[in-house]
Amino acid sequence: MPTFDYRADDGQGRRCKGRLEADNPRHARQLLRERGLWPRDLKEIRVVGGTNKPGSAGRLSAADLALLTLQLSTLVQAGLPLEESLEAVAKQSAKRRVASLLSMVRSRVMEGHALADALAQFPKAFPDLFRATVAAGERSGHLGHVLEQLAAYTQARQASRQKIQMALVYPLILMSASVVIVGFLLGYVVPDVVKIFVDSGQPLPWLTRALIRTSDGLRSHGLLLIAALALLVALWRWSLSQRAWRLRWHRLALNVPVFGDVLRAMEAARFASTLAILGKSAVPLVDALEIAAAVIGNLTIRARMTDVARSVREGATLTHGLELSGDIPPMMLHMIASGERAGELDRMLARAAEQQESSLAARIALVVSLFEPAMLVLMGGVVLLIVLAILLPILSLNQLVN
């Protein structure tokens, strides 16, 4: 059923606006008049290629997705019909884009589609993991409980992502400030100070000459260097849009010291937690493995996890497949193996994911704690070289005067 945004006047002549569902614009105006409203403007929210207009559906942030999932699970568990729950969540949403998206999902549910099928019309907003879990909840008849688990999972993923982002904020600020300060010194301060020594005609130390050449080069070709850097960034972003090049970059990232280990641990934790939530939602193991592999961001690890799903489909154990992939830490492998033997794979996967995330957070904190003093030492060394390059000619002039 189409959804319309309206602006109308009530019986006292006051302006109001809102959203309603109707068969056509004429039916929408009739419904407004039955409510005692006089329509002034009526716009249909159209669906084109899986996005809504006005306002493209696009992607939902993890916070928005977790909030609407939690609200929907609460209403469904309270016994409200699904279409009424969707309508209530849409009305409660403060963001117009989210409300429009939920209204369109509700329209499809009212047309007789299952909730998972309705969500599949918006793949950018609701990822594969979300849709597969909802489908499993609908099949098992425990949609409210499954939605509650899904909301907790989405919130945990968002919290983990925010921890990593907050840990990287200070090092990035420190690095940017260092580059700006050194660039300012070389571009504006050093030339004026060193000009005195150049005009004196005395031979200059090699360090001072190198500093002068660096400063002159930065002043003469600074814009060219910035343009070249921007071009390199643009080429890098373009290469990421090409699957072959993206695969090479992802393979290279895994071989970078420290960063590669952190990336592999991050993907392992994401894989285990995704597999755990799918297992708790009664998704078959092979299907859950394929979905969990699709959630992994690194293409190299994703390909190996797809091979794990294929080997499990052919009859191998999950532990054996993961051991051959080489991307899962030994401790996680032991926990998964014990979970398979005891028949508690879902619980052990969840525990393994929690342990891996805790270890990952500690490793990132260690790297950041080492990065900060390293940046300070590097910055101090650069400033020391600049000071020495300025002081050495002064000392030479003093000796000549004496």
DACORLIN-V896545 format. One record per helix or strand. SS is the DSSP state (H for helix, E for strand). FROM is the first residue (numbers start at 0). LEN is the number of residues. If there is no record, write none. Layout:
((SS & FROM & LEN) (SS & FROM & LEN))
//
This chain:
((E & 2 & 7) (E & 14 & 7) (H & 24 & 10) (E & 37 & 11) (E & 50 & 3) (H & 61 & 16) (H & 81 & 11) (H & 95 & 15) (H & 114 & 5) (H & 127 & 13) (H & 142 & 58) (H & 205 & 36) (H & 242 & 12) (H & 258 & 22) (H & 284 & 11) (H & 298 & 15) (H & 317 & 8) (H & 329 & 13) (H & 344 & 57))
//
